[in-house]
Amino acid sequence: MLKALQDRSWANSVVSHKLIHVLWMPNVASRELPIEQRQIATPFLWQPTFEQEQTLKKDFEDVLDQVSMGNVEQVDARLGEILQVRPKAANSKALTDAIGTDGSTIKTLRKSFYLRPQFAKQCLQQQFSYLSPT
């Protein structure tokens, strides 16, 4: 999977296609609240602004650069302003092929892109501030 990222661009990436339109279904709940008392807030369709898309693209390309240079082991959640990369696997036995620093194929943990929680919170606040009475 990570080896396949090398020849990708933001425009033709799965990440870009998934983030071009996102249906948010906010769940209003807390850990202490029983499941049957939780509520789903008003769903909404989100699209990144031009500026947000540029930041998403930069975050994606920064990760791609690191993976292409064989630095996949150094890619972690600290990289990226909106997007972050975190391990995807449930355990350390789920490995995938990647390019190592010397150009050889190595095995590494599977990783995925995630929106940063602060960014998700920002999207929700922006959406629901329009709905709140002033």
Secondary structure by P-SEA (a helix, b strand, c coil): cccccccccccccaaaaaacbbbbbccccccccccccccccbbbbbbbcaaaaaaaaaaaaaaaaaaaaccccccccccccccccccccccccbbbbbbcccccbbbbcbbbbbccaaaaaaaaaaaaaaaccc
